[in-house]
């Protein structure tokens, strides 16, 4: 069971794709895990259940902070929950695994919302306002041999994420692909995305991928 306060991103197809990839990682008492854009804390709880010795969850949202804290305690798992902007609160720390389900949906405007549930999916006009920052910042908090598991939509540029991570010295593979129908957010933006050439005429689904990047 998971609690979710109003305004916090619900676990969906992208969450479960990332959970599937996370379950393929061997974690032990010495493993340090960072969950970026933690949302409801599903991934943090999953990593703790797999035996990670130290799990840190970061989210900029106060409600996500509270939701993750509650869910960790409901599941009797030890998770350090920190409110802040991506890796800023853990600067100087190093992790063996970073998992992230960030906002990646192309929006009408370039600016990011400062509140509300749209904050968990709106990511600028190209969907990369947060993805680009993750690709730049995460290598600095990974141990040698550390792994990043990152989920995103093909609509927001898989190849760009791969290229950016490779430029930072990581080896990148796609470990999961799943085709899912547009949810309410993308369905409402279908005309906009078609006009921009992001999707084809009549397209009603998107591909979600999980990238595995090793330092």
N, C-alpha and C positions, 0 to 999 in steps of 0.2 A: 504494500500500500504506500502511496506517495501523496503527501499534502501539496497543494499548489495554491498559493495566495493569488488573488486577482491581480492581473497585470504581469504574471510570470509565464514565460513560454512553456507550453505543455509538451511533454515528451511525444515525439511524432516519428515519422519514417526516418528522418536524419538522425535522431537520437538513437534509435534502435540499430541503425546501420553502424554507428560508432560503438555502441555497446558490443555488437558482434565482433568488431575488430579488436576491441579492448580485451575481450575474453580469450583471444589468441595470444595475448602477451603473458609471459610468466612473471609473476610478481611475488616478492618475498618480504621478510621483515626489514631488510635493508633498502627496499625500493622506496623512492621518493616520487610522488605523483603530483602533478599540477593540473587542475581542471580550470581552464580559462573559459569565461562566459558560462558559468556553471548553471545558470537557470534554476531549475528545481533541484539540482544536486544528484540527478540520476547517475551520472558518470562517476562522481565522487564516491557515492555509496557502493557502486559496482566495483571500483578499484579497491576500496577498503574490504569488501567481501572476498575479493580475490587474494587478499593477504598482504597488500601493500602496507609497509610499516608506517609511512607518513603520507597523508593526503592533504593537499591544500586546495581549496576552492576559491576562485576569485570571480566576482561579478561587480559591475558598476551600479547595479540596481539594489536599492535597499530591500525591496520585497524579495528579490532573488536571494540576497544574503540571508534574510530571515527564513525563507523557504528551505534553502539548503541546510541551514542550521537545524531546523525542525526535523527534516527528513533523516539527517544523519543520526539524530538522537532517537527517532522512532525506530530506526533499524539497529540501534545500539552499536554504532560505528563511530570511530574517532576520526573526525574531519576538522581540520583548521579552516575556518571560513573567514575570508578577508574581503572587505569592500574596497574596490579600487579599479583603476583603468588598466586592463590587460596585465602586463608583467611589471608595471610600476611598483606595486606593493611587495614584490618578491625580488626586486633588483638586488643582485649580489648573491642570491641563492642559486643552487643547481639542482636539476631534477633528472631522474632516469626516464620518465615518461611524461609527456604533456598531451592532454586530450583537449580538443576544442570543437564546439559546435557554435560558431559565431554567427552574427547577422550576415546574410549574404544575398538578400533579395534586392534586385534593382528597383529603385524608387523614382518618383517623379522629380525630386529635388536632390541636390548634392549634399545638403546639410543633414546631419543626423538628429533624430528626435532626442529630447532631453528627459522625457518621461513617457509613461504609458507602455502598453505591450508592443506597440510598433517599434519600440527601441530594440526589441529582440530579433527583428527581421530586416528592417529598413537599413540599407548599407550604401547609400549614395546612388547616383544615376547608373553606375556600372556594377553595383553590388560588391565593390571591392574596398570600400572605405575602412573596413575592419580587417579583412583578409590580408591586405597589403601590409598592415602594421604587424599582424601576427607573423607573417613570413619574414619580416625584418627582425622582430624582437625575440622570437622563440629560440633561435640558435644560440643566443647569448645566455639562456638559462638552462640549456641542456648540458648534461655531462657528456664526456666522450663516450660514444656508443649509445647515447640516449636517443629516444624515439619520440617523434611527434605524430599523433593521429589527428587528422583534420578532416572534417566533413564539409562539403560545399556542393552547390549546384553547378552543373555544366553551364548554366546561363551566366555565371559570374567568372568564367575563364579558368578552367582547370589547368591549361597549359601555362598560363601566367603564374599560377601558384607554384607549379613544378619548377619553372625557370627561376623564379625568385629564390626558392629554397635551395636549388642547386648552386646558384650564385653565392649562397652563404655557406657552401661546402657540404650540404646534406645530400644523401643519396635517396631518391624519391621513387616510389612505386604506387600505383593504384591498386589497393587491396580489396576494394568492394565497389560494385556498381549496382544501382537499383533504379528502375524506372517507376515513377510514381505519378499519379494524376495531379494536376494543379489543385491546390487547396484554395480556399476562399480568397486569399491575398493575391496569388498569381492569377487566378481566374478574373479578378477585378482589373488586373493590369494587362490582360491579354492584348487588347488593342494597342496600348502604349508600347509594349514589347515588340509587337509585330511591326509597328511603324518604325521602330528603331532598328529593325532587322535582327533582333536578338532571337526571335522565334519565327518559325515558318507559319504560313497561312493555315489556320485551323488547328495548330498545335495545341494540345491539351494536357501534355505531360512533360515532366522534366527528368533528367538523369541526375541522381545524387551519387557522388563518389566519396570514398574515404581514401585520403592520401596517407601513406606511411613514409615518413622522412627520417632517416637515420644519420646522426652526426658522426 
